[in-house]
Amino acid sequence: MTESSVHPALWPAPHASGAVDATVTVPGSKSVTNRALVLASLASEPGWLRRPLRSRDTLLMADALRAMGVGIEETISSSSASSPSAAAAPEAKGEAWRVIPAGLHGPAAVDVGNAGTVMRFLPPVATLADGPIRFDGDPRSYERPLTGVIEALRTLGARIDDDGRGALPLTVHGGGALVGGTVSIDASSSSQFVSALLLSAPRFNQGVEVRHTGTTLPSMPHIRMTVEMLRAVGAQVDEPETGGERNVWRVSPSALLGRDLTIEPDLSNAQPFLAAALVTGGRVTVPDWPERTTQPGDALREIFTAMGGDCELTGKGLTFTGTGRIHGIDVDLGEVGELTPGIAAVAALADSPSTLRGVAHLRLHETDRLAALTKEINELGGDVTETADGLHIRPRPLRGGVFHTYDDHRMATAGAVIGLAVKGVEIENVGTTAKTLPDFPDMWTGMLGA
């Protein structure tokens, strides 16, 4: 793991002088926005995405699809004012993207940045293009797992040049179509391998049958999200649950419908703000929290309640209240691994030890999140040890210091949570939060009334 030296600026993490009491409007979900962009681009008719997230990851996705020929128009849509969720995100009031499908073509160059959804979801799309599509990205993207997607696409009939790396950079030589069929894949390192194949599968000549062969499958809520979004645009997705055929998905070839979709708030990005209520013994309301969702962030209601808070979900949103005490927790986060940094930050401030399990795959995320959390919390005086599949956290009095982010947005927000209770914490490269939450510093100080 290499510390970032590109962004030396330090951001003094605000220290809370008392209990927070705020309403925080969280922008749209990155996971939903990027899946919706792919599905709308493969549809047989134009569609709308209302209140999409505008962040580095989603703009990279939109620019990549434009490079392959898709029309994506950003507009202020008056009709969105009548949407049931239109009260949220005042900074994006009425904003919508109109997606106009077109014949996909190369040559084109795609910058994936360090976005897992872009680097994994778009090579299958590129197989449907007429011509070569070159994929490249940030240095860290070269280290992130991609072999599963590459080999699966080759099995399904694609031609991909990666010089044997099984990683970026690579070129997909699109032939305008892909045969499809049955493929086995080990998605133990990322559920995105499965989602990547499913999203484009309706456009494959034979559809696809994906069989996961690994012993573990992290982040299942994200696969459920993919399946539900596919069904919402008219795809037929079967998930056999009998005869020992679990972890099998079958998508039939079909046309996809253009839809008018309002993007849910990003519940994982709500995490630091809910954590602020827990840490300070205060209260935070997140408007438009959905009653039913496939987003992993919804698990925060249960997890943070177990750690000492209380939540109430109403038609207006979720209100989370801290009690002034933080309890340790023993929890398997295998399905919601992206929540681990924020939970670890809260656990470092608890009154008893915590064990976070089931997240060995986090070593392959934007950075090695387990090593990074251990190092940064311990350098502030904490006592964190890595386990085979997670972290054991023994709370200790913490002190100020520099909290490095390793160009990882969730490391930055985790450091900000600790800074609420510990004076003198400085976040290195807080700007990395622009990956999924562009206005985080202003939202954070606004929550504190600064």
Residue pairs with C-beta under 8 A, 6 or more apart in sequence:
1 367
1 368
1 371
1 372
1 406
2 406
3 404
3 406
4 404
4 405
4 406
4 407
4 428
4 429
4 432
6 407
6 429
7 407
7 428
7 429
7 431
7 432
8 428
8 429
9 428
9 429
9 430
9 431
10 402
10 426
10 427
10 428
11 426
11 427
11 428
11 430
11 441
12 419
12 425
12 426
13 403
13 415
13 416
13 418
13 419
13 420
13 425
13 426
13 427
14 416
14 419
14 420
14 444
14 445
14 448
14 450
15 419
15 420
15 421
15 422
15 423
15 425
16 276
16 279
16 280
16 282
16 420
16 421
16 448
18 280
18 282
19 280
19 281
19 282
19 283
19 322
20 276
20 277
20 280
20 282
20 283
20 284
20 447
20 448
21 282
21 283
21 284
22 273
22 282
22 283
22 284
22 285
22 446
22 447
22 448
22 449
23 284
23 285
23 286
23 287
24 270
24 273
24 284
24 285
24 286
24 443
24 446
24 447
25 88
25 89
25 90
25 91
25 265
25 286
25 287
25 288
26 88
26 89
26 265
26 266
26 267
26 269
26 270
26 273
26 286
27 51
27 53
27 54
27 55
27 89
27 91
27 92
27 265
27 266
27 269
27 437
27 438
27 439
28 51
28 52
28 53
28 89
28 92
28 263
28 264
28 265
28 266
29 53
29 263
29 264
29 265
29 266
29 267
29 268
29 269
29 295
30 53
30 55
30 57
30 58
30 117
30 266
30 269
30 436
31 117
31 222
31 225
31 266
31 295
32 225
32 229
32 263
32 264
32 295
33 49
33 52
33 53
33 58
33 61
33 263
34 57
34 58
34 61
34 115
34 117
34 118
34 121
35 117
35 121
35 195
35 199
35 225
35 226
35 229
36 49
36 52
36 229
36 261
36 263
37 49
37 52
37 58
37 61
37 62
37 65
37 72
37 97
37 99
38 61
38 65
38 121
38 122
38 125
38 199
38 200
39 199
39 229
39 230
39 233
39 256
40 46
40 47
40 49
40 99
40 101
40 258
40 259
41 65
41 68
41 70
41 72
41 99
41 101
41 104
41 125
42 101
42 125
42 128
42 199
42 200
42 202
42 203
42 256
43 99
43 101
43 233
43 255
43 256
43 257
43 258
43 259
44 101
44 255
44 256
44 257
44 258
45 101
45 257
45 258
46 98
46 99
46 100
46 101
46 258
47 98
47 99
47 257
47 258
47 259
47 260
47 261
48 77
48 96
48 97
48 98
48 99
48 259
48 260
48 261
49 96
49 97
49 99
49 261
49 263
50 77
50 80
50 83
50 85
50 86
50 95
50 96
50 260
50 261
50 262
50 263
51 80
51 83
51 85
51 86
51 88
51 89
51 92
51 95
51 96
51 262
51 263
52 58
52 92
52 95
52 96
52 97
52 263
53 263
53 266
53 436
54 92
54 95
54 438
55 434
55 435
55 436
55 437
55 438
56 113
56 115
56 434
56 435
56 436
56 438
57 113
57 115
57 117
57 118
57 435
57 436
60 111
60 112
60 113
60 115
60 118
61 115
61 117
61 118
61 121
61 122
62 72
62 97
63 111
64 110
64 111
64 112
64 118
64 122
65 72
65 122
65 125
66 72
67 108
67 109
67 110
67 133
68 104
68 105
68 106
68 108
68 110
68 125
68 126
68 129
68 133
69 102
69 103
69 104
69 105
69 108
69 129
70 99
70 100
70 101
70 102
70 104
71 98
71 99
71 100
71 101
71 102
72 97
72 98
72 99
72 100
73 97
73 98
73 100
74 95
74 96
74 97
75 95
75 96
75 97
75 98
76 94
76 95
76 96
77 94
77 95
77 96
78 94
80 86
80 94
80 95
80 96
80 262
81 93
81 94
83 262
84 262
85 262
85 264
85 288
86 93
86 94
86 262
87 287
87 288
88 265
88 287
88 288
89 265
91 439
99 258
101 258
103 130
104 125
104 126
104 128
104 129
104 130
104 174
104 176
105 129
105 130
105 131
105 174
106 126
106 129
106 130
106 131
106 132
106 133
106 174
107 131
107 132
107 133
107 134
108 129
108 131
108 132
108 133
108 134
109 133
109 134
109 136
110 118
110 122
110 126
110 133
110 134
110 135
110 136
111 136
111 137
112 118
112 119
112 122
112 135
112 136
112 137
112 138
112 141
112 168
113 137
113 138
113 141
113 435
114 137
114 138
114 140
114 141
114 144
114 366
114 407
114 435
115 137
115 435
116 144
116 190
116 192
116 365
117 192
118 137
119 135
119 137
119 141
119 144
119 146
119 168
120 146
120 149
120 190
120 192
120 193
120 195
120 196
121 192
121 195
121 196
121 199
121 200
122 133
122 135
123 133
123 135
123 149
123 150
123 153
123 158
123 160
123 170
123 172
123 196
124 149
124 153
124 178
124 196
124 197
124 199
124 200
124 201
125 199
125 200
126 133
126 135
126 172
126 174
127 153
127 156
127 157
127 158
127 172
127 174
127 175
127 178
127 200
128 174
128 176
128 177
128 178
128 200
128 203
129 172
129 174
129 176
130 174
130 175
130 176
131 173
131 174
132 171
132 172
132 173
132 174
133 171
133 172
133 174
134 169
134 170
134 171
135 168
135 169
135 170
135 171
135 172
136 168
136 169
137 168
137 169
138 407
140 366
140 367
140 407
141 168
142 165
142 167
142 168
142 169
143 167
144 167
144 168
144 364
144 365
145 167
145 189
145 190
145 193
145 364
146 166
146 167
146 168
146 170
147 166
147 167
148 185
148 186
148 187
148 189
148 190
148 193
149 193
149 196
149 197
150 160
150 162
150 166
150 170
151 166
151 185
152 183
152 185
152 193
152 197
152 210
153 160
153 172
153 178
153 197
154 160
155 181
155 183
156 178
156 179
156 180
156 181
156 183
156 197
156 204
156 208
157 178
157 179
157 180
157 181
158 172
158 173
158 178
159 172
159 173
159 175
160 170
160 171
160 172
160 173
161 170
161 171
161 173
162 168
162 169
162 170
162 171
177 204
177 205
178 200
178 203
178 204
178 205
179 204
179 205
179 206
180 201
180 204
180 205
180 206
180 207
180 208
180 253
181 204
181 206
181 208
181 209
182 208
182 209
182 211
183 197
183 208
183 209
183 210
183 211
184 211
184 212
184 213
185 193
185 194
185 197
185 210
185 211
185 212
185 213
186 193
186 212
186 213
186 214
187 193
187 194
187 212
187 214
187 217
188 214
188 215
188 216
188 217
188 218
188 361
189 218
189 361
189 364
190 218
190 219
190 361
190 364
191 217
191 218
191 219
191 220
191 222
191 223
192 219
192 222
194 210
194 212
194 217
194 223
194 226
194 249
195 222
195 223
195 225
195 226
197 208
197 210
198 208
198 210
198 223
198 226
198 227
198 230
198 237
198 249
198 251
199 226
199 230
201 207
201 208
201 210
201 235
201 251
201 253
202 230
202 235
202 251
202 252
202 253
202 254
202 255
202 256
203 253
203 256
204 253
205 253
206 253
207 250
207 251
207 252
207 253
207 254
208 249
208 250
208 251
209 248
209 249
209 250
209 251
210 248
210 249
210 250
211 247
211 248
212 247
212 248
216 334
216 361
217 223
217 247
218 334
218 335
218 337
218 358
218 359
218 361
219 296
219 334
219 335
219 336
219 337
219 338
219 361
220 335
221 294
221 295
221 296
221 335
221 336
222 294
222 296
223 249
224 294
225 294
225 295
227 237
227 239
227 249
228 294
230 237
230 251
231 237
232 259
232 261
233 256
233 257
233 258
233 259
234 254
234 255
234 256
234 257
235 251
235 252
235 254
235 256
236 251
236 252
236 254
237 249
237 250
237 251
238 249
238 250
238 251
238 252
239 248
239 249
239 250
240 246
240 248
240 250
264 288
264 290
264 293
264 295
265 286
265 287
265 288
265 289
265 290
266 295
266 297
266 436
266 437
267 289
267 293
267 295
267 296
267 297
267 298
267 300
268 295
268 296
268 297
268 338
268 339
269 297
269 436
269 437
270 286
270 289
270 297
270 300
270 318
271 297
271 300
271 339
271 342
271 413
272 342
272 413
272 414
272 416
272 417
272 440
272 444
273 284
273 286
273 443
273 447
274 284
274 286
274 300
274 304
274 309
274 318
274 320
275 304
275 342
275 345
275 346
275 417
276 282
276 284
276 417
276 420
276 447
276 448
277 283
277 284
277 309
277 320
277 321
277 322
278 304
278 307
278 308
278 309
278 320
278 322
278 326
278 346
279 322
279 326
279 346
279 349
279 417
279 420
279 421
280 322
280 420
280 421
281 322
281 323
281 324
281 325
282 321
282 322
283 319
283 320
283 321
283 322
284 319
284 320
284 447
285 316
285 317
285 318
285 319
285 320
286 317
286 318
286 320
287 316
287 317
288 317
289 313
289 317
289 318
290 298
291 313
296 335
296 336
296 337
296 338
296 339
297 336
297 339
299 335
299 336
299 339
300 339
301 311
301 313
301 318
301 320
303 329
303 331
303 339
303 343
304 311
304 320
304 346
305 311
306 327
306 329
306 331
307 326
307 327
307 328
307 329
307 343
307 346
307 347
307 350
308 322
308 323
308 325
308 326
308 327
308 350
309 320
309 321
309 322
309 323
310 320
310 321
310 323
311 318
311 319
311 320
311 321
312 318
312 319
312 321
325 351
326 346
326 347
326 349
326 350
326 351
327 350
327 351
327 352
328 347
328 350
328 351
328 352
328 353
328 354
328 393
328 395
329 343
329 347
329 350
329 354
329 355
329 356
330 354
330 355
330 357
331 343
331 354
331 355
331 356
331 357
332 357
332 358
333 339
333 340
333 343
333 356
333 357
333 358
333 359
333 390
334 357
334 358
334 359
335 358
337 358
337 359
337 361
337 362
337 365
338 365
338 410
340 356
340 359
340 362
340 369
340 373
340 390
340 391
341 369
341 373
341 408
341 410
341 411
341 413
341 414
342 410
342 413
342 414
342 417
343 354
343 356
344 354
344 356
344 373
344 377
344 384
344 391
344 393
344 414
345 377
345 414
345 415
345 417
345 418
346 417
347 354
347 356
347 393
347 395
348 377
348 382
348 384
348 393
348 395
348 396
348 398
348 418
349 395
349 398
349 418
349 421
350 393
350 395
351 395
352 395
353 392
353 393
353 394
353 395
354 391
354 392
354 393
355 387
355 390
355 391
355 392
355 393
356 390
356 391
356 392
356 393
357 387
357 389
357 390
358 389
358 390
359 369
359 370
359 389
359 390
359 391
360 370
360 388
360 389
360 390
362 368
362 369
362 370
363 369
363 370
363 371
365 408
366 406
366 407
366 408
366 409
366 410
366 435
367 406
367 407
367 408
367 411
369 408
369 410
369 411
370 386
370 390
370 391
371 386
372 404
372 406
372 408
372 411
373 384
373 391
373 411
373 414
374 384
374 385
374 386
374 391
375 404
376 403
376 404
376 411
376 415
377 384
377 393
377 398
377 418
378 384
379 401
379 402
380 398
380 399
380 400
380 401
380 403
380 418
380 422
380 425
381 396
381 397
381 398
381 399
382 393
382 395
382 396
382 398
383 393
383 394
383 395
383 396
384 391
384 392
384 393
384 394
385 391
385 392
398 418
398 421
398 422
399 422
399 424
400 422
400 423
400 424
400 425
400 426
401 424
401 425
401 426
402 426
402 428
403 411
403 414
403 415
403 418
403 419
403 425
403 426
403 427
403 428
404 411
404 428
405 411
405 412
405 415
405 427
405 428
405 429
405 430
405 432
407 429
407 432
408 432
409 432
409 433
409 434
409 435
409 436
409 437
411 432
412 427
412 429
412 430
412 432
412 433
412 440
413 433
413 437
413 440
415 425
415 427
416 425
416 427
416 430
416 440
416 444
418 425
419 425
419 427
430 440
430 441
433 440
433 441
434 440
437 443
